[in-house]
Amino acid sequence: MSSLPLYFPAGYDREQALRCAVLVGHAYDMHSQWHRQGSPSRPRAFAWAAPVPAGWQFSAPIWSVLSGLPYLSEAEPFGFAARDPQGAVYLVFRGTDTLPDWRDDFAADPSHYPWQQRVGLIHDGFLKLYRSLRQHALQALDDLRPGGALLTCGHSLGCSLSTLAVLDIREQWPDQPLEQYNFASPRLGDPAFAAFYNALRIPTYRLVNDSDEVPQTPPAARRGRYFQHVGWPVTFSASYPGEALAHSLADCYLYALEHPDAPMRGC
C-alpha cells in the first residue's frame, strides 16, 4: 500500500504546524495528568507538570466549567497558552476525551454567534463549551503579554474552540499577526459564518485525513441545517483499520507531518 505525498499550499509553515501539533499533544497529556491525580471535582488541587523546554513559558490550565444541574458542575482542563523564546504566543486546545465532551459534540442545533451581529450560526455544543472557557482562555493569553505573532491550534473538538478564539483575539489584538493550525477539524458553523470568517483573511489551515470521519461532521446538510468548513484544507490519505487510529493526533496527524513524503505509517 502507498500514500501520496502531502501537498502544502503557499504560506503553510510545516515547522510551525509541527510545533502546534506537539503543543496539542501536551494538552492531551495535561488531561491525562488530571485524571491520574484523581481530582476531577477539585480544579484548584490540580498540579500540572507542564513541559519546560528552554525559554518557553506556559500559562495555568484553561478550565471549562459546565453546569448541568444546580448541584453538579463538570470541570476539566482543555488547554493552555504558551510563549516561545522568540515571543510568539500560542493558544492550544485538545479534543474530545470525556463523556461530557461527546455530549457537546452531538449537540448540533445551530445558535447565533453571541458577541457580534451578522456573524452566522454556530454548532450549539461547540459554542456552549467555548463560552464556558472563553474568559479563562483570553486571560491566559493576556498574562503572557503577547507582543508578536499569535497562533491558535487544536485537534478535533479543540479546533472549534481555536476557531472561535480567533474572532476574540482579532478584536483584542487587531494589529498582531494571527494564524491558525488545526488537525481533524469538524464543521463549526453555517455558510454565513464560514463566509464571515474567511473574509477576515486570517491564515487558517486544516490538516485532514480523508479517511477520518470527524472532519465530515456535522453533515454539510441535514434536515434543513447547513454546516461549512472554514480556512484551507491540507489533505492526505491514511486508511488505517478503525476510526480511532485514523483520527489519532499522535499516530496519524503528527506522523503525517513528520513524514510528508509518505504520510501513512507503514508505507
C-alpha positions in Angstrom: 0.0 0.0 0.0 1.3 3.5 -0.8 0.1 7.0 0.1 0.6 10.2 -1.9 2.9 12.9 -0.5 1.4 15.8 1.3 1.0 18.9 -0.7 1.4 22.1 1.3 -0.2 25.3 0.0 1.7 28.6 -0.2 2.0 30.1 3.2 1.8 26.8 5.1 4.6 26.5 7.6 5.3 22.9 8.2 7.6 23.5 11.1 5.0 25.8 12.7 2.4 23.1 12.2 4.7 20.5 13.9 5.1 22.8 16.9 1.4 23.3 17.1 0.7 19.5 16.9 3.3 18.8 19.7 1.7 21.5 21.8 -1.8 20.0 21.3 -0.3 16.7 22.4 0.8 18.4 25.7 -2.8 19.5 26.2 -3.9 15.8 26.0 -1.1 14.9 28.4 -2.4 17.6 30.8 -5.8 16.0 30.7 -4.3 12.6 31.4 -2.3 14.0 34.4 -5.6 15.5 35.8 -7.2 12.1 35.7 -4.2 10.4 37.2 -4.3 12.8 40.2 -7.9 11.8 40.8 -9.3 15.3 41.5 -11.9 15.9 38.7 -14.1 17.8 41.1 -11.3 20.0 42.5 -9.7 22.1 39.8 -7.6 24.1 42.2 -6.0 20.9 43.6 -4.6 20.0 40.1 -0.8 20.4 39.8 0.0 20.3 36.1 3.6 19.3 35.3 3.9 21.5 32.3 6.7 20.8 29.7 9.5 23.1 30.2 11.7 23.4 27.1 14.3 26.1 27.4 13.0 29.6 27.0 9.3 28.6 26.9 6.6 30.0 29.3 3.3 28.2 30.0 0.1 29.5 31.4 -2.0 27.7 34.0 -4.5 25.2 32.6 -7.6 26.7 30.8 -10.7 25.2 32.5 -14.1 24.5 31.2 -16.8 24.6 33.8 -20.2 23.4 32.6 -23.1 23.4 35.0 -25.8 20.9 34.1 -27.7 20.7 37.3 -27.8 23.0 40.3 -25.8 20.5 42.4 -23.5 19.3 39.7 -20.6 21.1 38.0 -18.4 19.5 35.4 -14.9 21.0 35.2 -12.0 19.8 33.1 -8.8 21.3 31.6 -9.0 21.9 27.9 -5.7 23.6 27.1 -3.3 26.4 27.8 -1.4 29.3 26.4 2.4 29.2 25.8 5.1 31.7 24.7 8.1 30.6 22.8 11.6 32.1 23.1 11.0 34.4 20.1 7.9 35.9 21.7 5.2 34.1 19.6 2.2 33.1 21.8 0.1 30.0 21.2 -3.4 29.2 22.4 -3.8 25.4 22.5 -6.9 23.1 22.8 -7.2 19.4 23.0 -10.1 17.4 21.5 -12.8 15.1 22.8 -11.7 13.0 25.8 -14.7 12.6 28.1 -18.4 11.8 28.0 -19.4 15.5 28.5 -17.2 16.3 25.6 -19.0 13.8 23.4 -22.4 15.2 24.6 -21.3 18.7 23.3 -20.1 17.2 20.0 -23.6 15.8 19.3 -25.5 19.0 20.4 -25.5 20.2 16.8 -28.5 22.6 16.8 -27.4 25.9 15.4 -27.2 29.0 17.6 -26.5 32.7 16.8 -22.9 33.8 17.5 -23.5 35.9 20.6 -20.7 38.5 20.6 -21.2 40.2 17.3 -24.1 40.7 14.9 -24.5 39.1 11.5 -21.8 36.6 12.0 -23.9 33.5 11.3 -25.0 30.3 13.2 -22.7 28.1 15.3 -22.9 24.5 16.4 -24.6 24.9 19.8 -22.5 22.3 21.6 -19.2 23.8 20.5 -20.5 27.3 21.3 -21.6 26.3 24.8 -18.2 24.8 25.5 -16.3 27.8 24.2 -18.5 30.1 26.3 -17.6 28.2 29.4 -13.8 28.7 29.0 -13.7 31.9 26.9 -12.6 34.3 29.7 -10.0 31.8 31.0 -8.5 31.5 27.6 -8.2 35.2 26.8 -6.8 35.8 30.3 -4.2 33.1 29.8 -3.1 34.8 26.6 -3.1 38.3 28.2 -1.0 37.0 31.1 1.8 36.1 28.6 1.9 39.7 27.3 1.6 38.9 23.6 3.6 41.3 21.5 4.4 39.3 18.4 2.8 36.6 16.4 -0.3 34.9 17.8 -1.3 31.3 16.9 -4.3 29.1 17.8 -4.3 25.4 17.3 -6.4 22.4 18.2 -7.3 18.8 17.4 -10.9 17.5 16.7 -13.3 19.3 19.1 -10.4 21.6 20.1 -10.4 23.0 16.5 -13.8 24.5 17.1 -12.5 26.2 20.2 -9.4 27.6 18.5 -11.5 28.9 15.6 -13.9 30.7 17.9 -11.0 32.1 19.8 -9.6 33.6 16.6 -12.6 36.1 16.5 -11.9 37.2 20.0 -8.2 37.5 19.5 -8.7 39.6 16.4 -10.8 42.0 18.4 -8.4 42.3 21.3 -5.1 42.3 19.4 -6.1 43.6 16.0 -2.6 44.7 14.8 -0.7 41.5 15.5 -0.1 38.6 13.0 -2.5 35.8 13.7 -2.6 32.3 12.2 -4.4 29.0 13.0 -3.2 25.4 12.5 -5.9 22.8 13.1 -5.9 19.0 12.9 -9.1 16.9 12.1 -11.4 19.9 12.4 -15.2 19.2 12.4 -17.5 21.7 10.8 -18.3 24.6 13.1 -20.8 27.0 11.6 -23.2 27.6 8.8 -22.2 29.1 5.4 -22.8 32.6 6.6 -20.3 32.0 9.5 -17.8 30.5 7.1 -18.1 33.5 4.7 -17.7 35.9 7.6 -14.6 34.1 9.0 -12.9 33.6 5.6 -13.4 37.3 4.8 -11.1 38.1 7.8 -8.3 36.6 5.7 -6.6 35.0 8.7 -4.4 32.2 7.6 -6.3 29.1 8.8 -5.1 25.6 7.8 -6.9 22.4 8.4 -4.9 19.2 8.2 -7.3 16.5 7.1 -7.0 12.7 6.8 -9.6 12.0 4.1 -10.2 8.6 5.8 -11.1 10.3 9.1 -14.9 10.6 9.8 -14.6 13.5 12.2 -14.0 16.3 9.6 -17.2 15.2 7.9 -19.3 16.0 11.0 -21.7 17.6 11.4 -23.0 16.7 8.0 -22.8 19.6 5.5 -26.6 19.4 5.0 -29.2 17.6 7.1 -32.8 18.3 7.9 -32.6 22.0 6.9 -29.3 22.6 8.8 -26.2 23.5 6.9 -22.6 23.5 8.1 -19.4 24.5 6.2 -15.7 24.3 6.9 -13.5 27.4 7.2 -10.0 28.0 6.0 -7.8 26.0 3.7 -7.8 22.1 3.8 -4.5 20.3 3.6 -5.4 16.7 2.9 -3.7 13.3 2.9 -4.8 9.7 2.8 -4.2 7.3 5.6 -6.6 4.4 5.6 -5.9 2.8 9.0 -8.1 0.0 10.4 -10.5 1.7 12.8 -11.6 5.3 13.2 -9.6 5.8 16.4 -6.3 5.4 14.6 -7.4 7.4 11.5 -8.3 10.2 13.9 -5.4 10.0 16.3 -3.3 13.2 16.7 -0.1 11.4 17.5 -0.3 8.2 15.4 -2.0 9.8 12.3 -1.8 13.6 12.0 1.6 14.2 13.7 3.1 11.2 11.9 1.9 12.6 8.5 3.5 16.0 9.3 6.8 14.3 10.3 6.7 12.1 7.1 5.1 14.3 4.4 6.5 12.1 1.5 4.7 9.0 2.8 2.1 10.2 5.4 0.6 6.8 6.2 2.5 4.7 8.7 3.9 1.5 7.1 4.1 2.9 3.6 
